[in-house]
Amino acid sequence: MTLSRRTLLLTPITLAAGLLATVVAVSAADARWMSTGAQQPGSPDRPVWSIAASPTHPAVLLAATQGRGVLRSTDSGASWTTAIAGVDGAWVVAFDPQQPATAYAGTQTAGLYKSLDEGKSWTAQSQGLNNLDVRSIAFGTGLVVAGTAQGVYFSGDGAASWHALGLATESIAAVGVLPSSNGFTLFAGVDNGTVGAALLLKSDGLGGNWAAVKGTFPADAVVASLAIASAPSGGTDPPVLAGTSEGLFRSDDRGVTWNVLAGLPSTDFNLAFFNPANPDQIYVGSDGDQGNGGVFRSLDRGASWSAFGAGLPAKPRVTALALQRLNPAQVVAATWNPTDGSAGAFRIEDPAATVAGVTPTAAPSASGRPSATPHASVPSAAPVRRSTASPAYSTYAVALAVLVALGAVVMARRWRMRREDQRIYRP
């Protein structure tokens, strides 16, 4: 009798909880990517290798492209303008997290450029660079690191001058800076090494004493992306991610040991980043050529993953990825199909993403300085269309209401059972 009663009591709760979980999972899976505006109206988009969103005005986007150089948008990608005249090819764009209005761009043949006004104006800053093919950029406190087609360089004066850090025979696709109590640990990912050679290296400090990362990290995995969290996540040190040709790897002990993250497709991962406001939230992208590409998200430090959204082109090759700190947050992705040459940019809302601090202003004021009065999170010039399949809070509310109602029924049922027992077994 006791077992059957418990079963009767637990069944409605189990069903309700399952309903709520199903609604949440289905709503997240059905969220859809929406196309942004064309790079140049009337012309096909060109491949985008990097996207960066301003930390202060997240509707301001920078894009590094093949053929149109560095592009800038102030309306979340609805429209774009050329940012650096005379530059046709760029690999990477990035905002300095310590100085949010400062941006850097690494070009394919013209070296590195710096902007102090969120990308409106730019100055060449390549003094000391022996190679002008700048492929990756990373930041530490008072430090900028650049990976080029011939080695790694650093600057301690805001890119006014650059100093070689070695690896001059390597093409550096990714760099990372992990702070320590007495300096930095630098990481460099190589994408042109010989088979069996070390393709992920690290150096403690700025001495350029690089050592191959060994242990469980595969020696022949081409490293396309490095990401370092802004704070610890499940350990004492900030975690490091390495996107490689053999999967996504994570280290929580400053690169001593690495573990491949399960739950992802068996493909390469060329993009990875942590949500700056919450290192437990991770986004990765793949341009895998077997149809396994796309965008994937984890909300639990990489313990589990799910394909993020629907609506990207079939067999998507994702070439760039960024998080806009709007409210709700939005993710921007670029895709490219080398078979037919088609390229495009997409965006999707992510209500699950943490947004730190107050609601950020969406776009810069006319003067280019941050406005003292917060504006609406979504830019008025390019209102975001909410897909009917996007996460619907009303649906969550209905499921929660059903759960509460069933809970009330269960409580009432338990009360009646107790009264019945008292009546039957009363001395």
RODO-2510 file (C-alpha; in nm, 4 decimals, decimal comma):
residues 427
     n   res          X          Y          Z
     1     m     0,0000     0,0000     0,0000
     2     t     0,2801     0,2413     0,0898
     3     l     0,4652     0,1754    -0,2338
     4     s     0,1551     0,2227    -0,4476
     5     r     0,0727     0,5484    -0,2725
     6     r     0,4191     0,6831    -0,3266
     7     t     0,3951     0,5832    -0,6885
     8     l     0,0628     0,7626    -0,7197
     9     l     0,2139     1,0715    -0,5571
    10     l     0,5364     1,0776    -0,7531
    11     t     0,3891     1,0068    -1,0952
    12     p     0,2269     1,3516    -1,1436
    13     i     0,5432     1,5246    -1,0225
    14     t     0,7594     1,3174    -1,2551
    15     l     0,5317     1,3886    -1,5488
    16     a     0,5255     1,7596    -1,4745
    17     a     0,9009     1,7795    -1,4327
    18     g     0,9454     1,5900    -1,7577
    19     l     0,7058     1,8273    -1,9289
    20     l     0,8994     2,1289    -1,8053
    21     a     1,2342     1,9789    -1,9087
    22     t     1,0967     1,8870    -2,2497
    23     v     0,9598     2,2360    -2,3064
    24     v     1,2934     2,3923    -2,2137
    25     a     1,4933     2,1543    -2,4331
    26     v     1,2630     2,1865    -2,7330
    27     s     1,2444     2,5642    -2,7058
    28     a     1,6246     2,5910    -2,6934
    29     a     1,6673     2,3538    -2,9857
    30     d     1,4089     2,5419    -3,1935
    31     a     1,5712     2,8832    -3,1492
    32     r     1,6619     3,0020    -3,4971
    33     w     1,9456     3,1948    -3,6516
    34     m     1,8413     3,5022    -3,8479
    35     s     2,0425     3,6553    -4,1333
    36     t     2,2111     3,9895    -4,0765
    37     g     2,2496     4,2541    -4,3443
    38     a     2,4688     4,2275    -4,6523
    39     q     2,8269     4,3466    -4,6340
    40     q     2,7712     4,5448    -4,9525
    41     p     2,4158     4,5704    -5,0897
    42     g     2,3853     4,4086    -5,4300
    43     s     2,7061     4,2037    -5,3963
    44     p     2,7705     3,8613    -5,2453
    45     d     2,9241     3,8557    -4,8985
    46     r     3,2910     3,7677    -4,8642
    47     p     3,4286     3,5149    -4,6113
    48     v     3,4569     3,6466    -4,2547
    49     w     3,7435     3,5121    -4,0448
    50     s     3,6782     3,7017    -3,7211
    51     i     3,4004     3,9040    -3,5542
    52     a     3,4304     4,1211    -3,2431
    53     a     3,1541     4,2990    -3,0492
    54     s     3,2245     4,6141    -2,8521
    55     p     3,2061     4,5521    -2,4749
    56     t     3,0633     4,9011    -2,4210
    57     h     2,8271     4,9307    -2,7175
    58     p     2,7514     4,5723    -2,8234
    59     a     2,5661     4,6778    -3,1387
    60     v     2,9072     4,7876    -3,2710
    61     l     3,0625     4,4960    -3,4587
    62     l     3,3955     4,4624    -3,6356
    63     a     3,4585     4,1937    -3,8962
    64     a     3,7815     4,0748    -4,0558
    65     t     3,7071     3,9615    -4,4105
    66     q     3,8701     3,8130    -4,7175
    67     g     3,8362     4,0731    -4,9922
    68     r     3,6781     4,3631    -4,8039
    69     g     3,9293     4,4041    -4,5252
    70     v     3,7927     4,5261    -4,1923
    71     l     3,4232     4,6127    -4,1828
    72     r     3,2338     4,7999    -3,9110
    73     s     2,8656     4,7983    -3,8163
    74     t     2,6837     5,0114    -3,5606
    75     d     2,3503     4,8306    -3,5933
    76     s     2,4386     4,4708    -3,5082
    77     g     2,5241     4,3805    -3,8654
    78     a     2,2236     4,5265    -4,0467
    79     s     2,4647     4,7454    -4,2442
    80     w     2,8420     4,7609    -4,2829
    81     t     3,1042     5,0168    -4,3846
    82     t     3,4711     4,9828    -4,4723
    83     a     3,6795     5,0620    -4,1647
    84     i     4,0384     5,0695    -4,2967
    85     a     4,0935     5,2143    -4,6427
    86     g     4,3326     5,0266    -4,8684
    87     v     4,3219     4,6992    -4,6745
    88     d     4,1563     4,4130    -4,8621
    89     g     4,2333     4,1157    -4,6421
    90     a     4,2226     4,0761    -4,2635
    91     w     4,2454     3,7758    -4,0333
    92     v     4,1430     3,8967    -3,6891
    93     v     3,9712     4,1789    -3,5012
    94     a     3,9557     4,2144    -3,1221
    95     f     3,8609     4,4618    -2,8511
    96     d     4,0963     4,5094    -2,5566
    97     p     3,9009     4,3935    -2,2471
    98     q     4,1016     4,6348    -2,0299
    99     q     4,0260     4,9328    -2,2554
   100     p     3,6872     4,8631    -2,4149
   101     a     3,7049     5,1445    -2,6729
   102     t     4,0391     5,0154    -2,8036
   103     a     4,0338     4,7683    -3,0892
   104     y     4,3016     4,5892    -3,2900
   105     a     4,2979     4,4400    -3,6378
   106     g     4,5449     4,1917    -3,7818
   107     t     4,5685     4,2123    -4,1609
   108     q     4,7044     3,9686    -4,4172
   109     t     4,9698     4,1926    -4,5745
   110     a     4,9577     4,5315    -4,3984
   111     g     5,0460     4,4426    -4,0406
   112     l     4,8525     4,5467    -3,7340
   113     y     4,6169     4,8413    -3,6904
   114     k     4,4842     5,0015    -3,3727
   115     s     4,1701     5,2062    -3,3034
   116     l     4,0903     5,4163    -2,9969
   117     d     3,7277     5,4867    -3,0892
   118     e     3,5645     5,1454    -3,1339
   119     g     3,6839     5,1094    -3,4898
   120     k     3,5867     5,4439    -3,6412
   121     s     3,9456     5,5463    -3,7137
   122     w     4,2625     5,3374    -3,7343
   123     t     4,6389     5,3790    -3,7171
   124     a     4,9015     5,1343    -3,8434
   125     q     5,1056     5,0010    -3,5487
   126     s     5,3596     4,7581    -3,6920
   127     q     5,6915     4,8941    -3,5699
   128     g     5,9068     4,5942    -3,4790
   129     l     5,6996     4,3356    -3,6660
   130     n     5,9195     4,1420    -3,9069
   131     n     5,6157     3,9795    -4,0609
   132     l     5,3031     4,1761    -4,1603
   133     d     5,0723     3,8741    -4,1876
   134     v     4,9053     3,9067    -3,8423
   135     r     4,6830     3,6079    -3,7743
   136     s     4,5894     3,6196    -3,4052
   137     i     4,5736     3,8603    -3,1098
   138     a     4,5474     3,8102    -2,7334
   139     f     4,5601     4,0379    -2,4287
   140     g     4,7007     4,0439    -2,0782
   141     t     4,7136     4,3298    -1,8302
   142     g     4,9308     4,5869    -2,0061
   143     l     5,0228     4,3299    -2,2704
   144     v     4,9246     4,2627    -2,6318
   145     v     5,0425     3,9441    -2,8035
   146     a     5,0261     3,8875    -3,1783
   147     g     5,0689     3,5664    -3,3732
   148     t     5,2001     3,6093    -3,7275
   149     a     5,2852     3,3864    -4,0207
   150     q     5,6413     3,3925    -3,8866
   151     g     5,6377     3,3844    -3,5104
   152     v     5,4996     3,5503    -3,1984
   153     y     5,5416     3,9132    -3,0919
   154     f     5,4453     4,1131    -2,7838
   155     s     5,3947     4,4782    -2,7006
   156     g     5,3956     4,6379    -2,3577
   157     d     5,3156     4,9884    -2,4799
   158     g     4,9811     4,9471    -2,6517
   159     a     5,1255     4,8318    -2,9877
   160     a     5,3542     5,1355    -3,0267
   161     s     5,6441     4,8887    -3,0569
   162     w     5,6714     4,5134    -3,0970
   163     h     5,9276     4,2613    -2,9769
   164     a     5,9898     3,9131    -3,1149
   165     l     5,9169     3,6137    -2,8925
   166     g     6,0505     3,3441    -3,1231
   167     l     5,8867     3,0636    -3,3258
   168     a     5,9891     3,2513    -3,6412
   169     t     5,9566     2,9374    -3,8547
   170     e     5,5971     2,8750    -3,7481
   171     s     5,2644     3,0163    -3,8663
   172     i     5,0803     3,1077    -3,5462
   173     a     4,7049     3,0672    -3,5863
   174     a     4,6202     3,1278    -3,2194
   175     v     4,7734     3,2890    -2,9119
   176     g     4,6603     3,3060    -2,5498
   177     v     4,7696     3,4854    -2,2342
   178     l     4,7121     3,3205    -1,8955
   179     p     4,7959     3,5525    -1,6027
   180     s     4,9833     3,4287    -1,2973
   181     s     5,0841     3,5781    -0,9649
   182     n     5,4216     3,6810    -1,1040
   183     g     5,3628     3,7304    -1,4751
   184     f     5,2108     3,5391    -1,7652
   185     t     5,2018     3,2014    -1,9315
   186     l     5,1790     3,2359    -2,3082
   187     f     5,0311     2,9761    -2,5426
   188     a     5,0802     2,9550    -2,9179
   189     g     4,8915     2,7318    -3,1608
   190     v     5,0554     2,6331    -3,4903
   191     d     4,8682     2,5320    -3,8036
   192     n     5,1483     2,4564    -4,0492
   193     g     5,3835     2,2266    -3,8608
   194     t     5,5205     1,8988    -3,9874
   195     v     5,3521     1,5708    -3,8958
   196     g     5,4505     1,4645    -3,5460
   197     a     5,5873     1,8063    -3,4534
   198     a     5,4494     1,9979    -3,1550
   199     l     5,1663     2,2244    -3,2630
   200     l     5,0796     2,3686    -2,9217
   201     l     5,3531     2,5412    -2,7252
   202     k     5,3737     2,7475    -2,4092
   203     s     5,6200     2,9875    -2,2529
   204     d     5,6342     3,1084    -1,8932
   205     g     5,7017     3,4806    -1,9077
   206     l     5,8271     3,6903    -2,1979
   207     g     6,1630     3,5190    -2,2450
   208     g     6,0497     3,3296    -2,5538
   209     n     6,1460     2,9944    -2,4040
   210     w     5,8827     2,7846    -2,5728
   211     a     5,8182     2,4250    -2,4752
   212     a     5,5932     2,1738    -2,6466
   213     v     5,2728     2,0872    -2,4663
   214     k     5,2802     1,7128    -2,4222
   215     g     5,0946     1,4671    -2,2016
   216     t     4,7513     1,3807    -2,3353
   217     f     4,7499     1,6586    -2,5951
   218     p     4,7873     1,5049    -2,9440
   219     a     5,1164     1,6055    -3,1030
   220     d     4,9751     1,6141    -3,4561
   221     a     4,6601     1,8197    -3,3835
   222     v     4,6581     2,1478    -3,5743
   223     v     4,5612     2,4240    -3,3278
   224     a     4,3250     2,6828    -3,4750
   225     s     4,1860     2,8492    -3,1632
   226     l     4,2848     2,9222    -2,8034
   227     a     4,0553     3,0621    -2,5359
   228     i     4,1321     3,1496    -2,1744
   229     a     3,8584     3,2245    -1,9225
   230     s     3,8611     3,5491    -1,7276
   231     a     3,8125     3,3594    -1,4003
   232     p     3,8432     3,0035    -1,2641
   233     s     3,5702     2,7564    -1,3528
   234     g     3,5769     2,4413    -1,1465
   235     g     3,9453     2,4781    -1,0513
   236     t     4,1980     2,7146    -0,8975
   237     d     4,3243     2,8527    -1,2303
   238     p     4,1262     2,9884    -1,5252
   239     p     4,0656     2,7086    -1,7763
   240     v     4,2241     2,7035    -2,1216
   241     l     4,0528     2,5709    -2,4341
   242     a     4,2285     2,4569    -2,7496
   243     g     4,0243     2,4099    -3,0651
   244     t     4,2052     2,1611    -3,2856
   245     s     4,1757     1,9395    -3,5910
   246     e     4,1130     1,6484    -3,3531
   247     g     3,8512     1,7967    -3,1230
   248     l     3,8196     2,0449    -2,8385
   249     f     4,0622     2,0148    -2,5456
   250     r     4,0560     2,1728    -2,2009
   251     s     4,3197     2,2287    -1,9332
   252     d     4,2548     2,3404    -1,5763
   253     d     4,6159     2,3307    -1,4581
   254     r     4,7875     2,5903    -1,6770
   255     g     4,8407     2,3553    -1,9688
   256     v     5,0071     2,0685    -1,7831
   257     t     4,7321     1,8174    -1,8592
   258     w     4,4569     1,8255    -2,1194
   259     n     4,1293     1,6426    -2,1656
   260     v     3,9236     1,6148    -2,4801
   261     l     3,5692     1,7357    -2,4166
   262     a     3,3079     1,4721    -2,4878
   263     g     2,9593     1,5307    -2,6200
   264     l     3,0687     1,7123    -2,9366
   265     p     3,0733     1,5819    -3,2942
   266     s     3,3902     1,4133    -3,4163
   267     t     3,5222     1,7066    -3,6156
   268     d     3,7641     1,9965    -3,5982
   269     f     3,6963     2,3058    -3,3866
   270     n     3,8366     2,6305    -3,5192
   271     l     3,6555     2,8658    -3,2783
   272     a     3,6107     2,8708    -2,9021
   273     f     3,5438     3,1321    -2,6369
   274     f     3,4163     3,1692    -2,2820
   275     n     3,1391     3,4078    -2,1882
   276     p     3,3394     3,6860    -2,0167
   277     a     3,0637     3,7218    -1,7576
   278     n     3,0422     3,3500    -1,6768
   279     p     3,3280     3,1078    -1,7526
   280     d     3,0920     2,8127    -1,7103
   281     q     2,9286     2,9123    -2,0416
   282     i     3,1285     2,8132    -2,3501
   283     y     3,0664     2,8602    -2,7214
   284     v     3,2509     2,6741    -2,9957
   285     g     3,2300     2,6683    -3,3726
   286     s     3,3386     2,4219    -3,6383
   287     d     3,4015     2,4507    -4,0101
   288     g     3,4199     2,0737    -4,0438
   289     d     3,3964     1,9487    -4,4010
   290     q     3,1998     1,6318    -4,3217
   291     g     2,8761     1,8114    -4,2423
   292     n     2,9481     1,8204    -3,8689
   293     g     3,0164     2,1933    -3,8530
   294     g     2,8023     2,4456    -3,6693
   295     v     2,7782     2,6244    -3,3368
   296     f     2,7677     2,4382    -3,0066
   297     r     2,7099     2,5637    -2,6531
   298     s     2,7732     2,4374    -2,3008
   299     l     2,6268     2,5889    -1,9854
   300     d     2,8080     2,3567    -1,7429
   301     r     3,1820     2,4084    -1,7997
   302     g     3,1868     2,1739    -2,0983
   303     a     3,0374     1,8709    -1,9238
   304     s     2,7528     1,8594    -2,1768
   305     w     2,6922     2,0213    -2,5156
   306     s     2,4103     2,0915    -2,7532
   307     a     2,3895     2,2216    -3,1067
   308     f     2,2946     2,5861    -3,0700
   309     g     1,9934     2,6922    -3,2712
   310     a     1,8651     2,5989    -3,6140
   311     g     1,8581     2,7808    -3,9435
   312     l     2,2244     2,7915    -4,0442
   313     p     2,3055     2,6758    -4,3991
   314     a     2,3171     2,3023    -4,4587
   315     k     2,6457     2,1486    -4,3468
   316     p     2,7600     2,4837    -4,2105
   317     r     3,1247     2,5842    -4,2034
   318     v     3,1387     2,8407    -3,9239
   319     t     3,4328     3,0773    -3,9677
   320     a     3,3689     3,3451    -3,7030
   321     l     3,1794     3,3711    -3,3759
   322     a     3,1123     3,6454    -3,1202
   323     l     2,8880     3,7241    -2,8237
   324     q     2,6997     4,0538    -2,8044
   325     r     2,6383     4,1621    -2,4458
   326     l     2,2830     4,2728    -2,5104
   327     n     1,9893     4,1827    -2,2893
   328     p     1,9184     3,9096    -2,3773
   329     a     2,2631     3,8306    -2,5109
   330     q     2,3004     3,7489    -2,8775
   331     v     2,5488     3,5342    -3,0647
   332     v     2,6774     3,6290    -3,4101
   333     a     2,8215     3,3716    -3,6494
   334     a     2,9655     3,3812    -3,9992
   335     t     2,9598     3,0912    -4,2423
   336     w     3,1338     3,0139    -4,5701
   337     n     3,0948     2,7414    -4,8284
   338     p     3,4180     2,6991    -5,0281
   339     t     3,2381     2,4826    -5,2855
   340     d     3,0081     2,7542    -5,4162
   341     g     3,1785     3,0554    -5,2550
   342     s     2,8698     3,1590    -5,0599
   343     a     2,9177     3,3422    -4,7307
   344     g     2,6818     3,4973    -4,4781
   345     a     2,6360     3,6236    -4,1243
   346     f     2,3690     3,5215    -3,8745
   347     r     2,2576     3,6099    -3,5242
   348     i     2,0508     3,4435    -3,2528
   349     e     1,9250     3,5364    -2,9075
   350     d     2,0589     3,3443    -2,6091
   351     p     1,8517     3,4234    -2,2983
   352     a     2,0567     3,1664    -2,1028
   353     a     2,3778     3,3667    -2,1398
   354     t     2,4876     3,5679    -1,8388
   355     v     2,5226     3,9417    -1,8975
   356     a     2,7352     4,1084    -1,6314
   357     g     2,6529     4,4433    -1,4732
   358     v     2,3862     4,6855    -1,5870
   359     t     2,2229     4,6619    -1,9247
   360     p     2,4853     4,7925    -2,1678
   361     t     2,4098     5,0640    -2,4191
   362     a     2,3441     4,9170    -2,7593
   363     a     2,5088     5,1747    -2,9824
   364     p     2,7534     5,4621    -2,9374
   365     s     2,6297     5,8156    -2,9088
   366     a     2,6841     6,0576    -3,1951
   367     s     3,0035     6,1833    -3,0349
   368     g     3,1436     5,8308    -3,0085
   369     r     3,1577     5,8560    -2,6269
   370     p     2,9507     5,6255    -2,4071
   371     s     2,6143     5,7740    -2,3247
   372     a     2,5349     5,8408    -1,9605
   373     t     2,1815     5,7175    -2,0162
   374     p     2,1446     5,3520    -2,1131
   375     h     1,9627     5,3009    -2,4417
   376     a     1,7483     5,0069    -2,5401
   377     s     1,9510     4,6910    -2,5618
   378     v     1,8473     4,6095    -2,9184
   379     p     1,9375     4,8865    -3,1628
   380     s     1,6367     5,0702    -3,2991
   381     a     1,7949     5,0892    -3,6445
   382     a     1,7907     4,7115    -3,6736
   383     p     1,5162     4,5603    -3,4614
   384     v     1,5722     4,1938    -3,4019
   385     r     1,2929     3,9745    -3,5280
   386     r     1,2026     3,7232    -3,2634
   387     s     1,1462     3,3902    -3,4285
   388     t     0,8255     3,2136    -3,3379
   389     a     1,0466     2,9190    -3,2554
   390     s     1,2770     3,1128    -3,0257
   391     p     1,2692     3,0473    -2,6501
   392     a     0,9203     3,1521    -2,5431
   393     y     0,8904     3,2635    -2,1844
   394     s     0,5126     3,2221    -2,1985
   395     t     0,5669     2,8537    -2,2740
   396     y     0,7916     2,8201    -1,9718
   397     a     0,5269     2,9954    -1,7632
   398     v     0,2584     2,7515    -1,8770
   399     a     0,4769     2,4517    -1,7952
   400     l     0,5634     2,5974    -1,4566
   401     a     0,1970     2,6657    -1,3859
   402     v     0,1142     2,3034    -1,4697
   403     l     0,3889     2,1881    -1,2344
   404     v     0,2552     2,4070    -0,9523
   405     a    -0,1023     2,2892    -1,0119
   406     l    -0,0013     1,9244    -1,0054
   407     g     0,1946     1,9908    -0,6892
   408     a    -0,1205     2,1292    -0,5303
   409     v    -0,3155     1,8209    -0,6397
   410     v    -0,0504     1,5955    -0,4885
   411     m    -0,0566     1,7835    -0,1583
   412     a    -0,4335     1,7637    -0,1451
   413     r    -0,4207     1,3922    -0,2207
   414     r    -0,1669     1,3352     0,0589
   415     w    -0,3894     1,5251     0,3026
   416     r    -0,6886     1,3076     0,2126
   417     m    -0,4795     0,9905     0,2543
   418     r    -0,3668     1,1026     0,5968
   419     r    -0,7260     1,1725     0,7040
   420     e    -0,8352     0,8330     0,5718
   421     d    -0,5561     0,6552     0,7625
   422     q    -0,6509     0,8355     1,0817
   423     r    -1,0142     0,7289     1,0377
   424     i    -0,9349     0,3647     0,9600
   425     y    -0,6648     0,3051     1,2208
   426     r    -0,8050     0,5238     1,4986
   427     p    -0,8035     0,3180     1,8248
***
